[in-house]
Amino acid sequence: MKHTLLALCSLTLATSSLAQNAEDFDPLGEHLNLPKQIRVMVEYIEVPLPELTKLLAEPRKSANDGDLRETVGKLVEAGTAKHQETQFIIARSGETATTEGILEYIYPKEYEPSEVPNEISSNQDTGQAMEIAKMVATPPTPTAFETRNTGSTLEIQPTIGADDKTIDLRLAPELVEHIRNEIWSEWNGVHGKAPIQMPLFSSARINTGLTLINGQYCLAGTTSMKGEDGKPDHQRKLLFSVRADILTAGL
């Protein structure tokens, strides 16, 4: 009886294995003809300069940075490093795709200077005429505006290689923050203040091209993080980690 049960179990397992293999078997190569697309993920990870230097201290020959990404993940879990942003987007081979989470910051770019009328008709004395001139003086007037996107933007252009494993990738990830407005010129009139201000932005971005293997990580580059004053803090680095996966539609 025991031998019979064992035989039945073995037969069931063998049948299941054969069925699974039959499902995976593709004698006509139909999977090769299914459309493919690429999912690109970019992680923005803040890492202290000493940790980053230690991470990249050893010379490397392989472009597969999976082990380095694992080490960075442990730094994140320990609280030494910090995820600032993660973005991913899917694109077809050879096409450009963009994802963004932004706030449009619109600000005056050009101004007309303040003006006082050339002639002022008044029967008052000079002192009172000067006060009237101040009343009708116009402050600096914005004449042109510009829009700056603040937030995160990722643009990619991936191309699948002939071997269906390599991916040539152009990418441009960017983080932009509005720090503050700086006053370039003061104007005080009887109706109030109208200073000329210009915004100060902080940006962290790379623009590069990579050759990746399907599913592998690559540490694509670093920039300096901003400090509390908005200036680059060279002791804190922003690491751009990239992974691209080839996805087959219809499987």
Secondary structure as UniProt FT lines:
FT   HELIX           2..24
FT   TURN            27..28
FT   HELIX           30..33
FT   STRAND          36..48
FT   HELIX           49..55
FT   HELIX           66..78
FT   STRAND          82..92
FT   TURN            93..94
FT   STRAND          97..112
FT   HELIX           126..136
FT   STRAND          141..160
FT   TURN            162..163
FT   STRAND          166..185
FT   STRAND          188..189
FT   TURN            190..191
FT   STRAND          192..193
FT   STRAND          196..205
FT   STRAND          208..213
FT   TURN            214..215
FT   STRAND          217..226
FT   TURN            228..229
FT   STRAND          232..248
FT   TURN            249..250
//
